[in-house]
Amino acid sequence: MITLQGRTALITGGSRGIGRATALLFARAGADVAFSYATREDAAAEVREEIERLGRRPLAVRADLSRPEEARSLVERSFREFPGLDILVNNHGIWTYGRMGDMSAEVWSETVRVNLDGVFYVTNAAVPKMISGRGGAIINVSSTAAIRGEADHSHYAATKGALNALTKSLAVELAPHGVRVNAVAPGWVDTDMSAEVFRDPEFKRRIRETIPLGRIPSPEDIAGPILFLASDLARHITGAVLNVNGGAVLCG
């Protein structure tokens, strides 16, 4: 039985998709949950209310995590609201189109600021609090794009590859302080991020056929492995990149 009873978690990008599913699963496991959101206040309110219905304490904070001051403020607010910080899930990110040779510097820079710099800002603020407390677990949400590459999304793949490297480096750096650092790397997931391309039923069918398990996962299918890595069942796992893609990308 996985339990997070008595623990506090901070999830970035927690109002929709994988972040939402993770926030609710953590609450069901007994954790109090702080989460950030970018724009959708209505979606954030729904998650907050659901966490309360599950008997746990929520905190929803609107933040642009590509701004260091807002990332620091998110961590500080979470720490003021809850007695400690046991789990950090860096989930936020954007996925946009960009073909090399035609990609603007603005598109490249925005993706790096949100997907990589934002993770650095949040983690840099959170780590001292985790070290001074009971240790804990950091889970970064990466992507199979970091492993196999992704045509027309090289900027996205580059940030996720950097996130994998960051995960492994921090795992070694923070292990003496009792902080484990791992990553979950999903493939295609049926979320808002992929909703536009999945409007084409033929495209969605072709994607499904590339997955050996024969299904496109829900956000909950990714939240489960995140919960595992956050729990004591994974207490001897650090520096791992757990691929959750139905067998579409196999690597050791």
C-alpha positions, 0 to 999 in steps of 0.5 A: 500500500502506497501512502504519503500520509503526513507529507507535503508535496509541491507540483508545478503545472498542477491544474490540468493533465498529468499535474492534475492527475498527480495532485489528486492521486497524491491527495488520495495517498494522504499528502497535502498538496500545493500546486502552481498553474499558469492561466486557468483559474477555473481549472485550478479551483476545481483541483483545489476543491477536489483535494479538499473533498479528499480530506487534504489541504490544498494550495493553488498559486498562479505563477509564471515559473519562467520568472525567478521571483515568481518561482521563489514566491511559489516555494515560499508560499508552499513552505509557509502554508505547510510544515515542510516540503517533502516532495517536489514534482516539476511537471510544467512545460510547453510543447510548440512547433518549430522547424530548424531553419525557420524557428524564431529565436523567440520560440526557442527561448520561450521553450527553454525559459519555461521547460528548463529555466523554470525547473531550475528556479523552482528546484533551486529555491526548494532544495535548501528547504528539503535539505533542512527538513527531512530530505525528500523526493524530486520527480521531474517530468521529462519525455521520450522526446529526450531519448529518441528526438522529435522532428519539428520539436527539437527545442522541446526535445532539447529541454527534456534531454537537459532535464534528464541530465539535470536529474542524474546530476542532482541525484548524485549531488543531493543523495548525501542529504537524503533527497532522491531525484528521479524523472518520469518520461512519458510518450504520447499522453491524452492531455490538453497538450496533445488535444490539437493534434489528436483532433485528427482521428487518423493521426491518433490511430497511427500514433496508437499503432506505434505503441505496443500496448495498443493504447494512448495513456491517460494522465492517470497512467503517468501519475501512478509512476510519479506516486511510486517514485515519491513513495518509500517503495522507491527509497533506493531509487535515485537518478533513474529516468522511468520511461512510461510509453507503453513500449514505444521507446525501449532503452536501458 
